Amino acid sequence: PVFIERNEYFKLPDASSDIIMVGPGTGVAPFRAFVEERSEARSGGSGQPGKNWLFFGNPHFETDFLYQTEWLNHLKRGTLDRLDVAFSRDQSDKIYVQHRLAERSRLIYERLENGAYFYVCGDKERMALDVQKAVIQLVAKESGKGDEYALEYLKGLKKQRRYLEDVY
């Protein structure tokens, strides 16, 4: 059986806003459309474009780097500002997208402070919760204001619809 679950808020903001996308595995699918849409808007000359940053993860680089050529082409053209990848089974220590988020905490926090939108798509059971924890930790660390502040910060992002999930 097939069903459609509508998510009316999981869409792009205005073209000038920065976006941070976390899409491990098949969760990367909507972000192909996001980056393509922004690429078209950019070529149409619609003002100052926002930056597009993708965090992607899967078990193996050689067999599981979905849309690798597309992402690298977007990086080359500048329609993808940054690409951080995590291949969990290519080394003895498992590396996931939340580890990459922690490594880039300062820049992520700076972008959030400057109005960036944060999107998460994919596994609801583990990944989405781990990403949320990573965001709380990076906000606590980079703000210097601790976990309680970071929890409120995340709530604020959600209320402003700047932290958006499409998880399953």
C-alpha positions in Angstrom: 0.0 0.0 0.0 1.0 3.6 -0.7 0.0 6.6 1.2 0.8 10.3 1.1 1.4 12.2 4.3 1.2 16.0 3.8 3.8 18.2 5.4 2.8 21.7 4.5 5.7 23.4 6.3 8.6 21.3 4.8 9.3 23.7 2.0 11.9 26.3 1.0 11.9 29.7 2.6 12.6 32.8 0.4 15.6 32.4 -1.9 17.8 34.7 0.1 17.7 32.6 3.3 20.5 30.1 4.1 19.4 26.5 4.5 21.1 23.6 6.3 19.8 20.2 5.2 20.4 16.9 7.0 19.3 14.0 4.9 21.0 10.6 5.5 20.0 7.7 3.2 16.8 8.2 1.3 16.1 11.3 3.5 18.2 13.2 1.0 15.5 13.0 -1.7 13.6 16.2 -1.0 16.9 18.1 -0.8 17.6 17.3 -4.5 14.5 19.2 -5.3 15.4 22.1 -2.9 18.8 22.6 -4.5 17.5 22.2 -8.0 14.8 24.8 -7.3 17.4 27.2 -5.9 19.6 26.5 -8.8 16.9 27.6 -11.2 16.1 30.7 -9.1 19.7 31.6 -9.2 20.0 31.3 -12.9 16.9 33.4 -13.2 18.6 36.2 -11.4 16.2 36.4 -8.4 18.3 38.5 -6.0 21.0 37.5 -3.6 20.8 33.7 -3.2 20.9 32.0 0.2 23.6 29.4 0.9 22.7 25.7 0.7 24.5 23.3 3.0 23.9 19.5 2.9 24.8 16.9 5.5 24.5 13.4 4.0 25.3 10.0 5.4 25.0 6.3 4.5 26.9 3.2 5.3 29.5 3.1 2.5 31.0 5.8 0.3 31.5 3.5 -2.8 28.1 2.0 -2.9 25.8 4.4 -1.0 26.7 8.0 -1.9 23.3 8.7 -3.5 23.4 11.4 -6.2 27.2 11.9 -5.7 27.7 13.4 -9.1 24.8 15.8 -8.8 26.1 17.1 -5.4 29.6 17.5 -6.7 28.3 19.4 -9.7 26.2 21.7 -7.4 29.3 22.3 -5.3 31.3 23.2 -8.4 28.6 25.6 -9.7 28.1 27.1 -6.3 24.5 26.1 -5.9 25.6 24.0 -3.0 27.8 26.0 -0.6 28.9 23.1 1.6 28.7 19.3 1.6 29.5 17.3 4.7 29.3 13.5 4.4 29.4 10.6 6.9 29.9 7.0 5.9 29.3 5.0 9.0 30.8 1.7 8.0 33.9 2.7 6.1 36.1 2.8 9.2 36.2 1.1 12.6 34.4 3.9 14.4 31.0 4.6 13.1 30.5 8.2 11.9 27.0 9.6 11.5 25.7 13.0 10.4 25.3 14.1 14.0 29.1 13.7 14.4 29.6 16.0 11.4 27.2 18.5 12.9 29.2 18.6 16.1 32.4 19.1 14.0 30.9 22.2 12.3 29.1 23.6 15.4 30.5 27.1 15.2 29.5 27.7 11.5 26.1 26.1 12.0 25.4 28.2 15.0 26.5 31.4 13.2 24.2 30.5 10.3 21.3 29.9 12.6 21.9 33.2 14.4 21.8 34.8 11.0 18.4 33.4 10.1 19.2 30.0 8.5 16.6 27.3 8.2 17.4 23.8 9.4 15.8 20.8 7.7 15.9 17.1 8.8 14.6 14.3 6.7 14.8 10.5 7.2 14.7 8.0 10.0 12.4 9.1 12.8 13.4 6.5 15.4 17.1 7.2 15.8 18.5 9.8 13.4 16.1 12.6 13.9 16.5 12.4 17.7 20.3 12.2 17.4 20.3 15.2 15.2 18.1 17.2 17.6 20.5 16.3 20.4 23.5 17.4 18.3 21.8 20.7 17.6 21.1 21.3 21.3 24.7 20.4 22.2 26.1 22.7 19.5 23.9 25.6 20.6 24.8 25.1 24.2 28.5 25.0 23.4 28.6 27.9 20.9 26.3 30.2 22.8 28.1 29.5 26.0 24.7 29.6 27.7 24.2 25.9 28.5 21.6 23.2 27.8 18.5 24.9 29.2 19.1 27.9 26.9 19.8 25.5 24.0 16.5 23.7 24.6 14.6 27.0 24.5 16.6 28.0 21.4 15.5 24.9 19.6 11.9 25.4 20.7 12.1 28.9 19.3 13.5 27.6 15.9 10.6 25.2 15.7 8.0 27.9 16.6 9.5 30.1 13.9 9.3 27.1 11.5 13.1 27.4 11.0 13.7 23.8 12.3 11.6 21.5 10.1 11.4 17.8 10.0 10.0 15.3 7.6 10.7 12.0 9.4 9.3 8.6 9.0 
